[in-house]
Amino acid sequence: MRLHQITLLSLLAVSPAATQAPIKARAEPPIIAEVRIEGNQRIEKDPILVHVTHEPDQPLDENAVDWDIKSIYRMGFFDTVSSRLVNEGDETVLLYTVHERPLLVEVRIDDTTALAETDPRVAAQTLKIEEGGILDPVLVKETIEDLKSVYKDAGHSGAQVIFSILPRPDNTAVGTFKVVETPGTAEEQGR
């Protein structure tokens, strides 16, 4: 009987369950004392806060924070949106940091010889972004595709369009669509 007790005690001593540390209870999420916005320059904080569902004096809800980030980003004014917690004394602040897309102070189409920049097919039909507007990557892509289409219709199916941004002070920029004109196929040129 004594031998059995020693064997059982020996097994318990080397058992992985016996050597593991006790499982710690998960810490409660912090209570958010305040929600703040930082990084905005032209966009006021109140329109941004409209997209924030996380309320002060509530425990941190990571799902709500994730939803808030996506909602703020969908406003279309920001390149990036992130969040972090900041401890101020014994209070926790939920901070959303935004980086605004630049304001376009000028939009140009360069290197056009086959079609002038002022050609109504180029200026009126293709430009989706405007001076005084916030840079929108979707509209840039649409403008590129529309410019290629206009050039294709004019017999330059191989034309390439490259968009670049020249940053200016105060998060402004000049947007330039550079057209690399190439003649189309022999069939297109014989039209």
Phi, psi and omega in degrees: 000318180298321179298320178297318180295319180294317180296316179297316178296322179295318179296319178295325183292326181257359180294137178302323180297326182284336183264350181286147176287151178298146180289129179276143176291142178297138178291145177291143178295149181292153174277129181275115181282327185205150174245129181232158175242137175222156177098346181285142179244305182262328182276121180296156183289328183298315176298331177287316181297338176301332183270004181259123179263340182291125183262146172297159179066021176238154176296151178302128177241102184298327177294320178295319179298316178300315179297317180300316180300314180296321181293317178296317180298321181294349176300333176090004183260353191236141172285317182222150174220130178219172179222158174200160177260138179235128177267124176239099186067236179258015179249151178247127180252133174267117186246121174261124180251127180243151171235114184288144170291152183290154173273128181278116179267345177203143175231127183232156168241118184250160173064037176261120175241320180292322177233129180287151177302330181272355177305129183303330178294330181275304187290312187279322188270339190251325186288116179260343178251151185228157172299138181089358178256161177282138178301124180237111183301328179294316180290329175297313180298317178297319179297317179301313181295320179293319177297317178300320180295316179298317180293323177298315179298333180268010177092017180236065185293340180269005182299137177248146179234127181240129179257135176223158180238132173252107182296145176235171180299159175061039178055043173247168182202160170253127178257130182233127172262114179262125181258125174256101185278131173224141179296154178282197179291166179301324179296316180293324182289334181276003181298000000 
